Amino acid sequence: MEIAWGTYPEELVITRSGQPGAPIVFRGRPRDTSPQGSVRIGAMEGPSKGITVRGAEFVEFENLAVVTNSQTPSVTVDGANQVKFTAVGAFAGLRITNGSRQVTFARGDANGGYGKPGITVDGGSTGTVLTTNTVFTYSQAPASVLVDGSPGTVVVSNTVYGDCTTGIALDGASAGAVVENNLVDTARAQSDRCADTAAATGIAVAPAATAGTVVDYNVVDPRSGGAPYRWADTGYQTRPEFTAGTGQGAHDFVAKIYEPKSLDGPQSVARDSADETAPGMLPVDTTGRAAADDPTVRNTGTGTGYRDRGAVEGRDFGSVFTPAGPVRLLDTRAAVGVPGVQAVPAFGQVDLHVAGTAGIPASGVTAVTMNVTVTDPTQAGHLRVYPHGQERPDTSNLNWTAGRTLANQVTVPVKDGKVSFYNHSGGTVHVLADLAGYYSDKGDLFHSLSPSRLLDTRSAVGVPGVQAVPAFGQVDLQVTGLAGIPASGVTAVTMNVTVTDPTEAGHLRVYPHGIARPDTSSLNWTSGRTVPNLVTVPVKDGKVSFYNHSGGTAHVIADVAGYYSGEGRLTFEPTGPWRAMDTRKDVQSPSSVRPAGTVGAFDTLDVEIYAPNTAAATLNVTVTEPGADGHLIVYPSNELMPAVSNLNFQAGETVANQVVVKVNRNRITIRNASPAPVHIVVDLFGTQNY
């Protein structure tokens, strides 16, 4: 029976039974995405006893909110069997009594009033399963979850709040119970010490309930000041004492049930640590979502190892990176990634399928990092790279003049397995894209670093002497163990690489040390030009290699922005792209308004990157209308300006480069290191968040 949205103030008493395999089902039609409370039974305004199932069998309830204005529980199961509640809110409590058998209350809410438990199982009821619920009660109640004289009860994966009252109590002859994977907080207002600490026990098991009972994989919050455990009338203040005295709780924690995300603070012990094999475990959490593997936490649970304890699976994390390549995904000159050899036409678009190619998974990919090159453009213009199917953004990734070949690294969200390339120019252009890696739910985590120089062949940094890289020559650079990069465990490094003083046109290939030299490029230059590009490259043997594919010499510079490894706190949230700053226009940020105007000679520009818990940002930074030659330095706000560069330009030209930069206090700073004003445009493509 499907119940239409609405409020039904009358009492609902069920006495008729269904059949095995054909239960009577009362299902509320969800009004929105909330799994609880879509249809309301009972009323606060007049007499109501909510729902009572009396003596019936094989009855199920789904998507209901049940209230009452009396001391009667919202939901009562009285001498009934094989009754199941899913996503039901019992907002004045649940009681299972009078010898009821095989009753399941799952993915629900149960709130007790003053002096009243959220859930009571008593009267010799057996085989009750309480799983994946949120339970709350106020002071003076005997417990939030009270099992009294009812053996074989399963209390699994619930989040239980008891405001200065016992969290979970097994009283009377309630032997053979299973209490696992629960989060229990009995503190006042969920965080403060209780005046009566004796009443604020976390988990209490009476002497007659200990036989065959299992207590394990729970987290008991100690902030109430009450004993975390009471077993057979003996209190235990710590988990080791409890385990030593009872043999129980070997995988329990006495710790805060929730820890806010931080870069270096404690992490929640509830994450990825549950016993997946416990009876009553569901394949989804209370919101109906499947388990999610938090990549920032080691998997210590059973089964898959990444089920969370409590009613809700934490999902406050993004994607992680898998270094790959470099390998070519797109080349319009050679029909790679496209059906034929054809330049991208004026104001034309190429949709590139990336999922399922070149080792990229067929599903679950959230973003890709590519080195994108344009060559043979017949007119000046710019390229926009963005998620397929999304409205074309008013942003840019590469800006060119007619005839010039140039490259830029791009990290772009993936939609429908594809990304799109739009030629915003009145002429044709060839486009190449070389894979550097992809983001998904499995991979490595980023560690942002303050910019630091790893290589400079002009001043013997990273090399034994001052010498330009010779024609068709190679430099092998040690990156691990330097500039904040660990000596081991590093899978990839992100650097801003600059070529300067090249004597002939050519390109640079940056690739993992020790592998066969790839037929891809990272930077392209003409004789005499200084050209930068951000490069993310896998690390082998602690090194990366630079190959000068030209007939002349060139100096090479590399400034580190961060590295990837198997452990860390940061995950990537692809976004946009959207414009965070354009000095040619008035720009309003959450904290201020910057009026349109250039950034003066040797002046700085602060850009707000407003996202919670952001440690680093992936940006495309463009300089336009510069009055003189110079470069930009992008660095974390409130830090000393480093002696590095991110973007080099000549007077009058428009130049873009990807920048990955550490964020301090939601801001970055950009220094115009030139003797004339410039305009600066900043497009955000994602953030690394903790």
RODREN-393706 format. One record per residue (C-alpha): x, y negated, z negated. Coordinates in steps of 0.001 Angstrom, whole numbers, plus 500000, padded with zeros to 6 digits. Layout:
BEGIN
XYZ...
//
This chain:
BEGIN
500000500000500000501501496693501059500561493741498889500356490337500567502207487387499152500372485791496252499668485822492529497386488510491074496589487597487453494688490738486552496137493722484709497069496661486953496526500109485374497540503124487427496099506515486453495920508297489802498804510400491094500529510933494383502101514140495593505703515352495892507022513858499131503932511646499415503958509220496480501531506356496031503554503230496869502737499655495886505035497438497927505119493661497772505825491934501033509013489870500602508414486178501111512079485345501563515471486934501140515102487329497375514702491039496581512849490390493327509687488507492627508151488278496061504651489159494806503487488199491310501399490513489125499998489130485873499928485578484586501378483374481879498246481229481756495727483852480599495536487302478998497498489837481004499275493105480379501040493325483735501403496881485079500707500084483159501239503551484594499380505960482355499536509710482802500149509469486546502775511143488706504632510269491900504014506524491924506421503884493247506596500084493054508735497731495155509354493969495409507151492771492568507431490173489807505427491156486743504665488704483916502516488599480805501639486034478148501365488548475299503762490665473276502923493550475584505768494432477974505232493399481565505675496991482722504679500048480674505099503678481658502960505721479276503161509502479486503820509367483229506207511364485409508227510769488569507679507000488592510084504717490419510525500943490356512755499202492925513435495448492936510808494824490285511085491990487799509698492879484366509836489371482985508405490246479578510190493556479268509904497199480350508823500087478119508995503785479029507255505833476338505098508752475210507095511582476712507418510088480194509747512041482470512002511185485404511328507446485503513730505249487499514053501484487165516505500209489788517711496864491204515351494972488926515240492332486230514045492947482687513805490093480207512843490551476578511362487809474428512431486884470923512600490037468862511834492204471885514217494356473986514477493815477708514132497581478221512826500135475724512880503892476319511265505774473442508612508309472453510662511323473542510863510234477164513451512213479143515445511889482344515137508090482549517481506325484982518200502618484479520500501542487300521748498325488857519556495937486856520051492619485128518753492784481548518486489897479110517063489403475652517117486785472915518190486958469282516466489076466628515784491878469089517141495314468140518955495492471512518761494366475115518521498006476205517098500225473450516951503984473954515283505511470889514739509233470547514873509815474280517571512254475449519238512425478835518925508709479638521223507272482327522249503627481874524519502864484822525733499735486656523632497222484763524566493689483755523310493291480197523082490060478229522147490140474557522018486724472919523628487679469595521984491078469637523235494542470555523695495066474276523007498790474770521781500897471835521256504666471799519227505278468671517664508357467145517945511672468981519055510177472320521798512703473022523168513608476454523095510029477723525395508475480321526439504853479798528791503860482624529762500930484833527837498388482765528808494794482015527766493889478477527867490357477041526326489765473595527681486251473009525513483285472117524543481515475331526732484147477079530007482540475955530005481489472295530640483279469012527544484413467129526753483342463564525761486904462719528475488939464402527231492195462887524133491990465086526123491438468286527570494909468938528277495663472606527427499373472809526000501263469809525464505043469657523718506471466590524950509701464963522091511778466395522803510433469916526509511249470200526228514896471285526915515180475011526810511419475523529363509819477866530447506181477538533017505015480096533885502466482830532058499658480998533231496106480339532300494672476948532760490932476503534327490162473090533346486508472791530362487156470514532723488170467717530763491375467184532267494853467357532469495949471008531494499489469952529640501280467180529759505074467370528087507206464684527956504195462338531665503388462746532637500106464358535577499741466756537148496404467576539295497466470530539029499873473406542117501904472383540691502320468869537369503423470324538998505960472619541272507291469891538388507666467460535768509112469806537409510297473019535123507893474888535721504783476986539115505675478412538395503433481434536506500737479535537704497155479102537061494767476258537356491574478288535307488775479796532757490238482174533447487384484591536629485501485421536565482497487755538775482783490818542219481242490446545621481349492106547481482743489120545009483319486288543426486597485159541227488505487570537932490171486781538434493713485518534969494581486842536083494345490473536774497521492456536993499636489297533681501499488858533053505236488644531311505793491951530482509379490956528395508380487916524789509657487961522245507116489137524686505151491292523013503458494260524533502779497690523673499070497285523763496439494559520794494628493031520547492315496052520431495258498472523954494766499809526463497562500265529685497770498314532444495395499419536173495945499027537777492840497528541195492711499243542692490637496429542106493391493838543658496834493622541147499678493969541107501599490693537657503198490710536640506694491724535319507703495133536063504901497571537695503103494679536117499721495370532712499785493737532269496984491207530943497429487714527644495760486886524565495046488966526119492762491592528958493423494030531263490424494136531573488950497622533330485653496979536182486452499336536920486139503017538999488016505567542588489213505623545169489296508386546657492084510453549779490982512360549857492311515906551806491829519062552768489620520587550662491161523359548915489455526270545116489297526124544451486762528888546275485634532010544168484085534752547189484293537093547248488110536891543656489189536193544393490047532548541216489660530506539322488370533549537993490225536605540241488503539151543070486083539811541527482641539596542355479439537770539708478133535389537712475614537433537130472001536475534833471927533417534685475701533619534674478320530891536234481742530326534693484141527799537349486562526566536389489855524953538887490445522142537200493050519923538245496585520819541276495494522873545029495569522180544534497343518857541894494893517594538972496781515972535737496974517931533766495522515007534311493581511819536745491054513297536098487536512000538881485591513758541911486006516009545218484177516123546602483715519627549319481723521299547430479943524082549274478510527067548028476359529939550006476142533150549648474602536618546955472064535635546031469921538616544694467030536502545105465792532948542708467249530387542358469393527308541314472935526349538695473808523775538872477267522196535854478214520095533587481113519047531602482632521903527937481734521937528397478756519660527545475253520823530648473836522485532471471707519896533806468216520409537312469327519461540491470186521350543357472674521081545736471731523890546104468408525688548016468170528957549044465989531848548941467210535442551530469844536246552744470463532703552980473887531010552476473855527254551364476170524450549646475992521099548760478621518526545024478918517958543131480643515151539488480852516167536411482594514748535114485557516764531414485866517621529911488789519530533447490139519842534468487193522031536070483755522082535586481073524724537989478757526552536664475533528105538681473491530586537748469893529882539351468360532950538490467449536515541027469927537902541831473610537716544172475200535186545550478655534458545193479910530874547191482577529029546555483981525531548946486201523569547706487962520445549512487273517162547012488991514870543407489204513731541303488792510596538961491457509229538159493178505932541457495114505940544934493676506188547416491348504518547003488251502406548461484806503012550787482982500636551020479268501332554366477560500797555438473962500721557149473265504076560830474216504090563457474586506812564613478118507605566489477493510859568240474556512470570940475342514997571973471655514959573130471882511339573982475550510651570763476282508746569956479977509102572907480511511458576652480654510726577576477519512658576408474529514648575696475840518113572768475617520531571209478898521569572938479790524853571143480511528113569256483784527772570659484066524265569076485291521042569074484280517381568101486775514668566843484916511611566691486355508105563403485129506595562816487344503550564405486291500289564545482625501359562510479455500740560029481187498451559536484205500722559979487470498760562829489803499540560449492684500332556829493416501157556517490648503777554581491671506889554486488378508823555636484796508569554102481542509819556590478897510982556514475668512883559107476275515610560634473372517517562907473363520556564980470234521133567703469090523538567068471823526135569318471376529135566988473212531533563297474105531681562315477387530070560440479054527258561109480592523860560023484060522798559579484640519055559041488256518066559741490870515378563404491747515011564441495106516393561585495691518830561749495584522611561678491978523749558094491138524788557099489493528056555288486681526274556158483121525337555775480985522221556977477563523477557373476138526963559523473108527782560949470974530489564546469757530440565207467241527684561826467543525932561347468247522238558465470692521868556971472270518695554537475130518220553241477017515223554153480701515403552843483606513335555061486623513923555416490069512315558556490605510237560750493668510769563840494432508672563283491085506961563983489224510212562435487624513286564134486954516626564215483916518938565082484344522623565908481421524879564479482320528276566140479567530276569310478938532234570416476229529811571120475808526139568535474707523552568533473912519858565895475696517774564326474634514463561939476666512285560021475371509247558152477903507122554480477329506237553736480656504554553924484415504732551711487509504578552034490523502308549935493396501015549004491690497754547818488199496921544912485970495978544071484127499210541547485207501848540658483413505054537317481750505755537066480971509484535012477890510114534028475468512806535924474254514516534812470896513160536426467508513058537836466515509673539472463250510786539555460967513816541227457642513113539591456165516213536260456284514365534860455589510916535162458840508949533106459600505858534386462230503462532714463475500277534643460899498235535236457901500512534871456230503913537905455515506084537220452780508629538498453266512171542093452218512663545540453466513545548038454945511145550851452413510913554536452922511568556059455185508888552708455134507076550688458075505749547137459332506197545314461397503585542800463905504925540243465529502663539766469278503104536723469818500991535994473453500275535867475235496901539053476945495738541026476006498848544777476628498767545654476130502451544040474952505667544381475950509312544181472784511401544694471551514912546403468169514623546493465832517603548339462550518010547117460118520668547984456608521844551378456526520092553281453282520610556707454917520402558454458280520288558277460069516966556922463000515030554311463862512398554972465521509049552009467341507528552379468328503889550417468890500665549214465723498988550912464758495726554134466500496745557393464993497887557522464594501645559622467440503094562355467011505688560451468926508375558284468149511401555017469521512741554394467631515950556750465710518248555541463123520743556646460520523240555179457050523598551760457018525207551143460787525331548541462950523622549987466039521921548376468739519733549770471445517486548309473935515064549249473334511455548867475664508495549413473592505381549094474022501651546246471948500162546569470091496854543474468702495151541483469127498365543835466871500318546721466936502752548956464067503814550174463243507330553183460992507819553603459017511024557388459235511406557612456725514225558191452962514511554759452256516003551082452936515144549353456135516267545880457618516219545517461051514617542778463658515095542401466665512771540181469658513551539578472317510907539513475986511967539547477686508575540728477698504992542672480090502786540720480322499548541263481948496177
//
